[in-house]
Amino acid sequence: MQISVVIPSYNRRHTLERALRSVFDQTSTVDEVILVDDGSTDGSSDMIKRLFPQVNILRQSNLGVSAARNRGIKAARFEWIALLDSDDSWMPQKIALLRDARQRHPEFVLYHSDEIWIRHGVRVNPKHKHCKSGGWIFESCLPLCAISPSASVISKSTLESLGMFDEDLPACEDYDLWLRLCHQFPVHYIDKALITKYGGHDDQLSQQYTAMDRFRIHALHRLLKTATLQPEYYRAAEEILLGKLDILINGAVKHHNQTLLDEFIPLRDTWYRHGDQVPQC
């Protein structure tokens, strides 16, 4: 199992060294490391070139995390893509355990694991809704992102067949991809915390955008309109879509956000009129 690591980064000089050291401290060596510098202005690429000369650094203008990941995936020389966000890190045995899982369960196109959360330097316990799992997890992917990119190792050919990450989504691009993948494929889950996710810093996407569910709504809407879903998956996705629309619109009313109201009230009304017509597979 040959593995290319893809790390997108934008002005993450303060976390990149930690992320890359976690890659090179693996008990099972990866085959390639690609860092996609998404228009950084903090000198992070020069630092990494000096500290980790074996890293393949690709530079581009600031196009967003999806474009950066896609650039790295396209450049990868190997079939298996291990994603790592520049503010996260891996446990030393992550790649060894992923390779073992692949050897024992070769039928899967995606492998992922549990994780540790650090917020403002303090370990926190995820809520029950954040619990990870394996198998056919499409319905678990509907409320929120059920797989952390940094925990995943994915078949490159599968990513290409799915159309890669959506570069039009500024956030929740991982949620969108997992929806498109998990209604077609089961995934393998390793019940061990193999990554550490660090949160609470100002440059997280979740800190930069309000009303994050608007991006999940776009992903759900497109999936329902374009994908061939089993009837039970269609009904479950539609229920989540309508629930998210109601919550988003109620919040927009409360905060007098006319822009969101103008965009999402017509969408909600359309689904309440026509959304109960479940297509047959």
N, C-alpha and C positions, 0 to 999 in steps of 0.2 A: 504494500500500500504506500505509494509515493505521494507525498503531501506538499502542496504549495500553501504557504501562509500569506494571507492578504490583509494588510493593515491600512485603512484609510486614516488620514490625519490632517487636521487643520489647526495650526497654532497650538500644538500640544507638546511643546518642548518640555513642559513640567511633568508629563506623565509617560512620554514615549520611551525613555530609558528603562523604566520599570516594566513596561509591556514587553519590550524586546529582550530584556534579560530573562524574563519568564519563558520566552521562546527558546533561547539558547541554553537555558538551564534544564531543558527536558531530558528525562532519562532515555528517551527514544528520539533520535535526531530527526528533525524535519528535513525535507529535500530542497526547499527553496523558500526564501522570505522576500516578499514584495511589500514595500512601503509606498503608498500613493500619497504624495504631498499635494493636497487640494488647495494650492495657492497660499501656503503659509507665509507669514511675514516675520516670524519670530526666530528665524535661523535654525529651526529644528532639523531640517534636512542636513545642513552642514554639520551639526552636532552628531547626528546619527552616522553620517559618512565617516566621521573621525572615529567614533566609538565602535561602530559595527560595519566595517568595510565590506563584509560579505553580503550585506543587504542590498537588494536591487531597488533603487529609489527611482520612482517615476514621478515627474512633476507635471502639474497642470494648473490652469487657472481655477479659481474657486467656483466649482460647479455643484458642490453638495456631496453628501456622503454616498448616495446611490451611484452617482457618476464615478466617484473615486473607487468604490468597490468594484463596479463593473469594469473599470479600466484595469484593475489588478487581476480580476478573474480572467479577462480576455488575454492578458499577458502571461498567465500562469502556464508553466510547461507540463504540469502533471494533472491527473484526473481528479484528485481529491483536494478540495479547497477547505482549508481551516481558516475561518474568519476570526479576527481579533480586533476589537475596537481599541483605539489608542489610549483610552483611559482605564482599560481593564488589564487583568493579568491572568496567567494560567498557573495551575498547580504543576509541580515537576513531572508527575506521572500521567498527565492528560493524554499526550500523544501515544504513550505506551498502551494505556487502557483503551483508547480509540482503535488502535491497530488490533488489539486482542479482540475487541468486539466485532470488528470487521471480519476477522478470520473465523470467528465462531458463528457469525450471522451475516453472511455475505449478500443476502437478498435485499438489504436496505440501501436507499439512496441518500439518507441523512442520518447522522448519529449525533446525539447531544447528551448533556449531562445536567446535574444539579449545579448550584452556584452558592457562593457566599456574598452577602451584601454588606458593604461598608458605606455609611452615610456620615459625612462630616467627621471622618476618622473613627467612628464608632460602629461596631457590628450590630446589625439589626436583623430581626427575624421576619422573613417574608410572610405575608398573609396566606391563608388557605387558598385563595383564588390564584396565587402565584405558583402553586405546586406544579412541578413538571411531571411529565409522563411520556409513555411511548405507545406504539401501535397506531391505530387509526384515531388520531387526536383532533380531527377537523373541528368538531363541536367545541372542544376545549380552546381552540384558537380563536373562536368568535368574539368572546368578551374583551380579550386583551392579548398582548403578545405572549405566546406560550413557549417560545424558544428564544433563548438569548443568542444573538449572532456569535458572540465570543465563545459560546459553548458548542457551536455546531461545526461539523465537518460534512461537506456536501459534495456530491458528484458534480463535476463541472458540466458534463453533458446534460444532466438534469437541469441545472441552472440555465443553460443555453436553450433547452427546449421550453422552459417556462417563460423565457423572455427577460431573464435577469431581474435586477432591482429596478423599480419604476423611478426614473430620474425626474419625473414631474411631481413626486411627493417629497416635500421638504422634511417630513418626519413620518413615523409609522410605516416606513418603507419595508421594514422587516415583517411587521404584521401582515402587510399586503402579500409579501412573498410566501409566508407560511400558509395563508389561505389558499393561494394558488397551488401550492405543493401538496398540502395535507388532505385535500379532497381527492387526490389521485394516488397518493402513496402513504403507506405506514412509515413510521420513523422508529428508530431504535433509541432507547433511553438508558443511560448508565446512572444508576442511583448513587452517585457520589458527587460531592462538590469539587469540580475540577477547574473552576474559574472563580476569580474574585472580581466583583463589579463594584466600582467606586462611584458614589453619587453625591449629589448635593452641591456640585460646583457650578458656577455660573454659565459655563460654555456647554453644558449638556443641552441637547435638543429639547428635552422636556422642560427646560428652564426658559428656552427662547421663544416657545410658541404657547399661546393660550388656546383653550378649547381643542386639545389634541384629538378628541373624538371626531372632529370634522374630517381629519385625514383617514381615520378608520371608516367613516361613513362613505367616503369616496371609494375606498377599496372594496367595501361590501357591495355598494351599488354596482360597481363595474363587474364584480364577480357574479352577481345575480343576473346581470344582463348578458354576460358573454360566456360564462362557463357552463358546461353540462354537468349539473349537480344531481345526485340522487334526490328523490322527492323529500326524504327526511332531512337531508342536508339543506335543501332549498328552504324548507319551512323554518328550520332553525336559524339560518342566516337572515331570513326576512324578519323574524321576530327580534333578533338582536339589532338589525338595522333600524326598525321602527322604534325600538326602545332608546337607542342612541339618538335618533332624531328628536324624539320627545324631550329628552334630557337637555340636548344642545339648544333646542328652541326655547325651552323654559328658562335656561340660563341666559340666553340672549335677550329675552324679554326683561328679565330682572336687571340686567346690566345695560339695557338700552342699546344693544349692538345691532343696529339696523342692517349692517352689511351681512351679518350671519343670517338674520331673519329673511332678507331678500333672497339669499342663496338657498336656504334649506327648507323654508315653508313650502315652496312649490314642489320640492322633491318629496317631502312628507305627504303632501296632499295627493300626489300622483300615486304613491305606494298605497295609501289608504283606499284609493279608488280601484286600483288595478292589481295590487300586490298579492291578492289571494289566489291568483290564477297560477297554480304550480305547474310548470312544464313537465311533461312526461319524458323520461329518458328513452 
